[in-house]
Amino acid sequence: MKPVGIVRQIDSLGRVLIPKSLRNTLDLKDGDSLELFIEDNNIILRKYQPACIICGSAKNIVTFKGHNFCPDCVREISAKLL
């Protein structure tokens, strides 16, 4: 991890402000979603990218009935059904 020398306090609602300079560096815009992970004793924030539930690819995702699929997996499933 790269230290950036910025310290922020958690407010009474559990929120933490991400400084504008970091948001710009990571290309985070208003309304973007973040994923939260715990690794060892660290909280990791990552910009959310929907991924295929079968192979994990994040390219050209299509959502069907609340599930994400990539075109390759859709083709493979379609071929097996025909």
C-alpha positions in Angstrom: 0.0 0.0 0.0 1.1 3.5 -0.8 0.9 6.0 2.1 -0.6 9.4 1.2 -0.2 11.2 4.5 -3.9 12.0 4.9 -5.8 11.3 8.1 -9.6 11.6 8.4 -12.0 11.0 11.3 -15.1 8.9 11.2 -18.2 11.0 11.9 -21.1 10.1 14.2 -22.8 8.3 11.3 -19.7 6.2 10.5 -18.8 8.2 7.4 -15.3 9.0 6.2 -14.6 11.8 3.7 -12.4 10.8 0.8 -10.4 13.9 -0.2 -11.0 15.4 -3.6 -7.4 14.8 -4.6 -7.7 11.1 -4.0 -11.1 10.9 -5.8 -9.5 12.6 -8.8 -6.5 10.3 -8.8 -8.8 7.2 -8.7 -11.3 8.7 -11.1 -14.1 8.4 -8.6 -17.2 10.5 -9.5 -20.4 11.4 -7.5 -22.6 8.3 -7.5 -19.8 5.7 -8.1 -20.1 2.6 -6.0 -17.2 1.3 -3.9 -16.6 -2.3 -2.7 -15.2 -2.8 0.8 -12.9 -5.6 1.7 -11.1 -6.6 4.9 -7.6 -7.9 4.6 -5.7 -8.7 7.7 -6.3 -5.6 9.9 -7.0 -3.2 6.9 -10.1 -1.9 5.2 -9.7 -1.7 1.5 -12.0 0.4 -0.8 -12.1 -0.4 -4.5 -14.2 1.2 -7.2 -17.0 -1.3 -8.0 -17.0 -3.0 -11.4 -19.8 -5.5 -12.1 -18.4 -8.8 -13.1 -19.7 -12.0 -14.7 -21.0 -14.4 -12.0 -19.5 -17.4 -14.0 -16.0 -16.4 -15.0 -15.4 -13.1 -13.2 -14.7 -11.0 -16.4 -15.7 -7.3 -16.1 -15.8 -6.6 -19.9 -19.1 -5.9 -21.7 -21.2 -7.1 -18.8 -24.9 -7.7 -19.5 -27.4 -7.9 -16.5 -30.2 -10.4 -16.8 -32.7 -10.9 -13.9 -30.3 -9.3 -11.5 -27.2 -11.3 -12.5 -24.2 -10.2 -14.5 -22.9 -12.2 -17.4 -20.2 -11.6 -20.0 -20.8 -12.2 -23.7 -18.5 -15.3 -23.8 -20.4 -17.1 -21.0 -23.8 -16.1 -22.6 -22.6 -17.7 -25.9 -21.4 -20.8 -24.1 -24.6 -21.2 -22.2 -26.7 -20.6 -25.4 -24.8 -23.2 -27.3 -25.4 -25.8 -24.6 -29.1 -25.1 -24.5 -29.5 -25.5 -28.3 
